Amino acid sequence: MVRGHILFAVGIFLLLALCYKISQELEIIYVSALFAVVLMPLIRSITDLRIRGYRPSRGVAVVLLLVGGILAFTIFFDLGLPPVLRDLRGFLNDAPKRIPDAVARMKRWPITGQMHLDDLAARVENFAGAVGSYVVNAIPSWLSHVVDLLTTTFLCIYFILEGDRAYEFFLSLWPADGRQRLDDTLRRAELKMSKWLFGQGVLMLTMGVTFTIVFYFLHVRYFLLLGVLMGVFNIIPIAGGAITVALSLLVASLDSWAKTLAVLIVYLVYLNIENAILTPRIMRSSLNMMGLTVLVALLIGTSLAGVVGALVAVPTAALVTVLLDEYAVQR
């Protein structure tokens, strides 16, 4: 009996050690499976279409979804990036001419006599060299992230295509008397996560369209790029909006402080409208989770997996709340 307990403890320890060793791979598998579950309603809506008696298969639906996503990104980058690249190219071409003139003007200021501008210029040059070295050294890391992204995408496709078999196998590992209960619970969680995707998509579209129009009328540079980024990054609650509005304020400050102030005021007004009207009406009916639950999920997800953790924090919290409500809450 004691020997059996010892072997069980050793087995648990080895299993935990193995999970820690392959934690990155387990993270990729979990994210892929979660996004497959979230995207399944969209796949089903495509397969339910009937075009002159033809009904698309699940594989065709995946291909259409991929083609649509690639086409959307292509159009976005084709329209949004050229102005940025044009201004950046102009800045790099003019920098060698403007920097010496700027330094010469600064040397005429009385206060610059104690600033050692020549040393400052040398430090700036060293800093530029350090940044260049960092970029070169970071290339392998970025390539590994690209490989992880491609792996996650392909795994997500396989989960969509063969997820039913994997799900049936998972249920078969559960005791027969509790299998139906677990099946019903997981299907409720799937429905809840699907509603989250729909609600989040509405919020992203609303924010993207609103700020694209606002940036256009305020004549903010790269209005299309910034507006789309505002909508896309809104998938990350709290942090996504903060990042994109900071970038928008930085771009607006290149023109005038008045424009920067106008962008900030519009964002604060929209944030209050979203928190007071849009989010409660759109998300409360779909998730029915407290704001504290979302914040705790974001903190834990970001701490464990960074940006990826923030992306999957809310649907994971939805899954956990459904499981706790079914198996832990005493009624």
N, C-alpha and C positions, 0 to 999 in steps of 0.2 A: 504493500500500500504506500509506504513512504517512498519506495523506489519509483513508483508510478508518479507521485507528486513531484519528485525531483526531475524526472524526465519531462513532465509537462511544463515545469518552470523553465527548464533549459530550452525546450522547444519554443516557448513564448519569447524568451530572450533572443534566440536565434532569428525568429521571425521579425522581431522589432529591429534587430541589427540589419537584417536584409532590407526591410522597408526604409531604414535610414540610408542605407547604401544606395538604393535606387529611388530616392525621394524625388529627384528631378523627373525620372521616367514616370513615376506614379502621378506626379503633378500633371504631366502632359496627357496621360490617359484619362485622368479625372476631368480635366478641362475639355478634352475632346468629347467625352461621353456627355458632359453637361450641356455643351453647345449643341450636340446632336439631339438631345431631349428638347431643348428650347426651340430648335429649328424644325422639329417634326411637324407641328401644326401647319407651318408654311409649306412643307413638302406635301402634306396631305391635301392642302387646298389646291396645289398644282395637279396632283394625281386625280383629284375629283373633277377636273375640267373635262369637258367632252367637246371635241372639235370634229364635227361631221362623223360622229360615231367613234372617233379615235380617243382613247383615254391614255394619257402619258403614264409610263411606268415610273417607279421610284427612281431608277437610274437616270431616266430622261429628266425628271424633276430636278435632280441634283445637278445635272449638266446645265439646265436652264438657269438655275440659281447661280452657279459659278460664272456662266457667261454674262448674266446680268450684273453681277458684282464687278467682274473685270471691266465690263463696258462702262459702268458708272465711275469706277476709279480712273479709267483712261480719259473719259470726258472731263472729269474734275481736274486732273493734273494738267490736261491739255489747255484748259481755260484758266486755271488758277496759278500755275507755276511760272509761265512765261514772263509776266510783269515782275515777279520777284527776281528771277534770273537776270532779266535785263537791268534792273536797278543794281543788283549785286555786281554784275560785270562792269557797269559804269563806275561804281564806287572803287572797284579794284584798279581800274584804268586811271582814275583821277587821283587815287591816294598818293602815289609817289610825287605828284606835283603839289598837292595841297598840304601835305604834312610839313615839308620844310617852310612853306609860307606861314603856316599856323605857328610853328615853333619860333620863327623870326618875329611874328607879332607879339607872341607871349613874352619874348625877351625884353620888349619895350616896356612892359608893365613894371612898376616899382617893386611889386611884391615878388616878382619872379627872380629877383637877384639872389634870394636865399633858397630857391627851389632846385638848383642844379639841374637845369633842363637837359643838359647833355647826358648826365647820368640817368635821368628819367627816360630819355630816348633809348639808351642802351638797355635799360631794364625792360622797356616795352619790346625791344627787339628780342631779348632773351625769353620774355614771356611768349612771344609769337613762336619762337623756336620750340619752346616747351609744349605749346598747344599742338604744333605740328607733329612732334614726337608722340604725344598722347594719342592723336588721331591715328597715326600709323600703327601704334601698338594696340589700339582698340579694335583694329580691323578684324583680327581673329575672333574676338568676343562677339562683335556684331554679326559675323558670318555664322557663328554657332547659334545666335538668336534667330537668324533667318532659317537655319536648318530646323530648329525647334518649331518655328511657325509653320513650315511646310509639313513637318511630321504631324503636328496637331491638326492641320487641315486634312491631310490624308486619313488620319485616324478618325476624325469626325465624319468623313464621307463613309468610311467602312462601318462606323457605328450606325449611321443612318440606313445603310443598305442591309446590314446584317444584325442590327440591334435587336430585332424581335427574337432571333435565336439565342443571342447572349442573354436577353432578359428571361426567357423561358429556362435557360440553364441555371441562371441565378436563383430563380424561384424554386427549381427542383432541389436546390441545396437546403431549402427551408423545410421544417417539419410540416407534414401534410395537413395537420389540423389547423395550423396558423397561416397556411400559404395564401388562402383566399383573402384573408384580412390584410396581409402585407401587400398583395396585388392591388386591392382597392385603395390602400393608403398611398402607394407609389403613384397610382394613376391620378389621385387627387393632387399630389405634389406636382406631377407633370402638367396638369391643367393650370395649377397656380403659377408655375414658372412660365407657361405659355402666355397667360394673361399678363405677367410681368413684362414679357417681351413686347406684347402689343402696346401696353401702356407706356413703356419706355420709348418705343418707336414713335408714338404720338408726341411725347414730350421732346424728343430729339428733333423731329420734323418741325414742330412749332418754334423751337428755339432757333434752329438753323434758318428757317425762312424769315423769321422776325428780324434777326440780326443782319442777315444779308441785305434786307431792305433798309434797315437803319444805317448800316455802313455805307450803302449806296447813296442815300440822301445826305449823309454827313460828309461824303467825298473822302472816306477813309481809304487809304491805299490797300490794294489787294482785298477789296470788300468781299469778293466771291470766295476766295480762299479762307478768309477769316470767318465768314458766315457759316460755311460748311464745317469748318473745324469746331465752331461753337456747338453745332448740332451733334457732330460725331462724338466729341469728347463728353457730351452730356450723358453718355452711357455710364460714365464713372460718376456716381453721385458726389456732390460737393467738390471733390478734388478736380474733376474734369472741367467744371465751369470756372474754377479759380485759375487754373492754368491758362485756359484760352482767353479769359478776360484780361489777364496780365499781359499776354502777348498782344492783344488788341490795343490795350492802353499804350504799350510800348510803340506800336506802329503809329498810333494816332499822335503820340508825342513828337514824332518826326516832323509833323506839319505845324501844330500849334497846341498850346496848353488849353485853349478854349475847346478845341476838338476833343482833347483827352478828357476834359471835365464833362463834356456832353456824352461821351461814350460811357463814362463811369455812372452818370446819373441815369441814363437809359438802362444800364445793366442792373442797378439797384432797384429801379422801379419794376423791371421785368422779374427780378428775383423775388420781390415781395408778391407780385401777382401769381407767379408760379407756385410759391409756397402756400399762399392763402387760398388760391382758387383751383389752379390746374392740377397740381399734384394730389391734393385730397380727393378731387372728383375722379381723376383718372386712375390713380394708384390704390386708393383705399379700397375700392370695390374689387380690385384684382388681387392685391397682396394681403390686405387686412393685417398689416404688421405695424407695430409701434415704431415711431421715429428712433427711439433709443435702440431698438433691435437692429435697425439698419446701420446706425452709427457704430455699434459694437461689432457688427459683422464686417463693416469697412475697416475698422481698426485691426481686427484679427486677420482679415484677408490681406491687407497691405503689409502687415508685419510678417506674414508667412511667405508671401509670394509677390510682393511689390505690386506693379500695375496689373499683372494677371490676376492676382488675388483680389484686387479691387473690382475687377471686371466680373468675377464669378461670386463675389461676396453676397450680393442680394439674392440671386437664385438659390445659392447654397443655404442662405438663411431661410428662404421659403421652404426648401426641402426639410431642413431641420425642424422648423416649427410644426410642419404637418406631422412628422414622425413623433415629436414630443407630445403633440396634441392627442395623437392616437394611443401611444404606449405609455406615456408618463403622467399626463394630467389626470388627476383623480376627480371623477364626476359624482 
